[in-house]
Structure formats: structure tokens, C-alpha cells
Amino acid sequence: KMVQRADWLQLLSAGRTLFALFPVVQGALVEQSTYSFPLQARFEGVDREWGDLAEQALYEWRQSPTIYGLPYDDRTLASTTFIGHMVDGDIFRVKVIDDDGIPRIQPVRAHRVGPRVWENPLSVLPDGPYKGNRIANGAVLDKLNRRIAYRVIGDVPAQDVYIPAELAGHVYDPFYTDETRGISKLSVAIRTFTDLKRLREFELIAMQVQSALAVTERNETGMAGDEGVEAIKYGDRSSTTIVQGDQATLDVKTYAEGMINFVKAGGGQGIELHTPNRPGVDWQSFHDRMTASCLQGIEWEPAFAQAMYEPGGNWGRVKLQKVNRRIMKNGFIEARTRKSEDVWYLSWRIANGLLRPPADRDIFNWCYHLTIPTITGDSGNEEAARREAYKLGLTSLLRISARDGGWWEDERKQREIELRNKYDMVRRLRNDYEDLGFSTQEFSNDIEMKTPNGPTAQATASIDNDVDESKADAKDKEIVETA
């Protein structure tokens, strides 16, 4: 009721215009997308063997999950989905079966869902599979105002279809509990950015005028002519030459048409040279403040997006924490959609005998984590703080690995591989160089460069003991010192 269909379409169109024409808006959203994806699916149920099989199946399917094929892989699908619901307000990822019988995702943009004719919020469908139900902006509602289907508009009325809500995959980030369709996150900035666009146009005109006028000549007539100031003569449109006179006469300078401004003056005749000084500092500061306020609407730190300040100290850490929280929120919205799609795909594989069911029939226990590191401004201090927190039991390997874009079980497995490789190498070295008498720890330190090159601690202690015992025997002392 609050946002009619026409108003909603106007907001959608304005949001797309802002994204297309304003670099700071497009840059901020693309930047969010870059840092927020891709995500990796991890099974956390009891049947770990089945989980490994399911993870591999999902990984292979996600290389090309849409009906469009490449380049719309998992990363691209997540990115375009994010841009879609931020700019348009919402987007749909419809679950379909392609011509080969394989489950696929068909993205449907916001403008393709809605009525063909004007419908107020209380419109009732006169016919079709959902006859008698209300429809609001393409969303079919039941008596409790729940969305049970969506109307997808085809190129012609005969191609219109109704998609059940469980297959539609409606992706949006609502502000209100009764929001049947998402509203563009750029709507809060439309008026402000429109004003900024107009101000920029006016400022550009002023800069053009200021740059075009090189000289103001004040004379008695206010016109160009011989009666004007002799130092400047009116030139033609194409002339930009400068002709120097001799010492006995004035220099003659010829400017192109339109570069001289003539002012009628009864007295005080003279020449004034123009110095371009626009845009001014105050105008730029105002522009930055207005732009920063608009970026708040898409929950992206303005200072990070515009690089208006150098990050550092406590200020930088606070800003980066806000950025990382927004990245986590983006990942949560995508994971919510992905889980529904993944369970749907795995159910299809089980039903077709391509994957055995888990022992406890639990196919819903999934977790998703970011596969790239989160943003940090002081990695050294943060790493040290994380190590101390882990030692005190205040954090977990899962949370530490997630910040670095990894998964804790993978980290454990990789650590096991490296340790086995290290100890196998130590065993081979001890067998090859047994005569040196080095211990396993010494070989291990040498492999990982934990001690500086030179005598080991054990060898040094042995020499010191020999020196002490040789004080009573000069011959032994000489041998030790020689060695």
C-alpha cells in the first residue's frame, strides 16, 4: 500500500540510473561484491563420509549452475545477485530443470515480476491457478499475507507464468515485516544524487566559462575596437597566436573569439587576467559530505569507498570492522539462498540414484564460509591478538581460519600433510648423515630454519664441557682449543 507499482518501478529505474552513471555508487557496490564472495559449502552433519561426497558434488555443480552456462559460475552468480537486490530492490533465482534433465538456476530480474496492467494492492486474481488470491506487484498472497507464488511476465501475455514461492528463490534484504517486494537500497540517495548531478553540471558550466574567458577589458564603449585598450586586439575564431612588439610600442596579443570579456567603464580602463579557481575547496568539501551521506544508505563505509582519509590507528580499525560486518551480512544473504538451492540439487541427485542418502537422512546441516581473507589494516597486531585469544580459549580455530578465507578442517589436514612430509624428511636425513650425530630436533630445526646457521646448542654445550674438564690436562685443553 505504501509503495504503489508505479512508484516502485520509478525507484527501480532511478536506482539503475544511479548505478550506471555515478562511479562512486557503482564502485562501492562492486567493491562490496569483490570482498563478499565466493562462498564455500561445508557439511556439518554426523555422516562425514556422505558430507565429503556431497561437497564434491556441489562444487562440480557450482562451476556452471545457471541455464546460461559460463561465465555465470558460482562467483558470478553471487555477484550479479548482490548487485540485483541492492540496485533493483530484489532479484529471483528460479529453480528449473533444463532440457537435459539437470537442475539449474534461472536468474530473473526484478522488472520481469509484476502485473501487466495497473493493479492496486487489493487486486484479486480473476482466474488462473491462484484464482481468488490477492496479488501485489507480482507477489501472490494468501489470507495471512504470505507470499505463495510470483507472476513472471513473458514477452507476450501467453508466456506469463506463476512460480511457486519455494522454487522462486526471492532474494532481497527487507526493512519491514510486510515487504512483499524489495525496495532499492539506493532509493534513500536518489534525491541527493540527483541534486549532486545538477550541481556538478552547473559547476562544470561555470568552469567552462571561466576557462574560456582569458581577459576582461574595461573601456569606454564596452565593445571591441580601436578605441579600446591598445594592448589587446580582437582576433578571429581560429587565431590563438601571440605577436611580440618591439621596445618602442606596446606588445600586441591576439586571442580567439569569446576569450575576451568587454566591460563598459567610464573610468578605470584596464585589463584583468582571469585565473581559473573552480571548483573551490568549499564546493568539493560539500560534494564529499553529500556523497558520504548517500553511501551510508548501502551500508558501505564512505571513507573506505572514497579513500578520503588514510586508514590507521583506532579510526582505521573501527572503519574496517564496519566494512567486515557488511561483508558478513552480504555472505549471510547469499548463503541463505544457496542453502535452499543446494538442498534442492542434492535431493535431486539422491532421488535419481546419483548420490546415496546420509545415514541419518540429514541433508540440511550446512555451513558456508568466505573463501577469501577479510580486510585488515594491521595484520601483525591482529595475528598476535588472535594467537593469544586462541591460547586462552577465547576463540576457535574455525573463527581464525574463516577470517583468512579457510576452513579449520582443511587447515588440520594440510598441517598433517606438512608434518608427515617433515618427519619423513628428517628420517631420511638421519639415515644419510648418521655419522654427524645430530638429533631429530636439530634436523627439524634446520629444515624449518628455526636456528641460525652455525654450531647447534647441543654441540656448543659439548665443547664448553670439554673445555672445563681440560683445565687439569694441558694436552686435552690444547686439543679442544685446536678443534
Steps between C-alpha positions, in 0.01 A plus 500: 500500500784739582691447173273467199611313188577822309701643790687173539592492131616861521727416793633198311574708190664776703716247684622353172576849369705584808694174472569559131597868514660563841848345533502528879174299526607234254846481653366456855261219401754319280752535782258337743441217256873445452563459873181304581529197267546216419369275775587135566246240616593278796294214640483488880278197549587166658563302179834654407564254220176603332589863564824464302310349206234773516757780519675368190168471314406856589842631403472345154143623453588852610755536219204562266175506698288727277314433176731749329820301556836674522608759601215482753675279752437508874705816555335692218151386600555624857638832376217569255245397762649746748498786248144407404344520844701807601422703187152371407379404846476127434581227251381141449700180455244254367567127531440330164582175321674557165445307178758241606315433825765673716401742781598857414450852632324759283558858619197725451546873549253709697319670209392161359282428804177698529166580337440582136232753578451736790415309816450655838617318815157347550468348151360147487596255227188427293630174353799268477653257750481755782150630430356696791836586656621856531799612291725794584766601252531148365498324839202269558389513864290271714258607774788547745688726258760230433659480155397173337595571137636763262379604157782509243419708194595356162557685175129455423205435736482135394848447647410625849555234765449463874799367695435341844681684778709195594649495147520874439804575720403857592822680603469833681587670827174630652463796733139421598310186591225563241735565207369278219761633257843643572568874464821629341766575761593802288154654546615694805768669288306568179402857582841588639692356206261674260578830671871424488474422130330835438756685712784333312349602168471864615853492636632359174328779308659756732840337454457504121408868504788582728745302291373653175540861620865596511478879533252769606554832321344811649453788256267791431279322246477148640574366154800376304661759282792731445374734769556224752816424688775474240681215673237252382345469156190297416591186305308256286362168619796292391778733609696418814834657408702744706692770311775676688570869429825691532617719784344816357142371475257299706494122465206380293321179613228341291248264667235276353141621485314471827809508721475877564230652716435871430364720776389862455673723751492877524834499666750251632573350164728201504552130454420220747640150447279209615645234727292176501427405861198267474385271642581654835596321820164568662310355202713186502456458875122535465498247214698248708270539801189446290652200326605350833147533638363317194746212538368443850178380336673196350678424828847556360754709689531831307860560598594154375310543172623852426845471660447845651727416792800280555405204722710456808482469874172446683303692239611263225421188703148620578429576134634164385289323761191669354607392151553140610161492673336605174694230315371243750143620443540470122628146545208413727242612242674299227541194727129505584418474129775249424392259772154467349651437155759252628247293694276499193785380276617231744142375539484465121825299495375271777165450329676406174745259665804721436576546870421279796300662781678575830471241774277722715313654203632843599579698183429845647798550732712735291734788577644754256822693540680768302790359299703824493659681796308784664644851485757599760699816564761366744551131437798464736320619813179324407677168444674529837171582674332200335777265613469618860121469490531146363743403778258633763205320345324825404473410133507189282697371205178523298471877553870560441500298178182668379660845524777379271256348252570141608324214672632358825477134393693576184763676709534191722531269201758722335697524824501119523633474144778749574597329826516159336715643223727665755550189715556281196769742391658497847507119495672496161757759609585311820556181302721678245699703754503275807872559547439868587315406816231764463176447687154493348430846642813641338403364159147636551632845590724505197208409269283783628792742557417542867865541603774708334762327293794399720566271798184358651421553868586138583835518318587830674419357844717195426799719412455708816500187717819375333673831566410492870627145545825571318622763743680227693650353186688741271521249217124444493448876521723554200305243299170658593620850418639378169170334415 
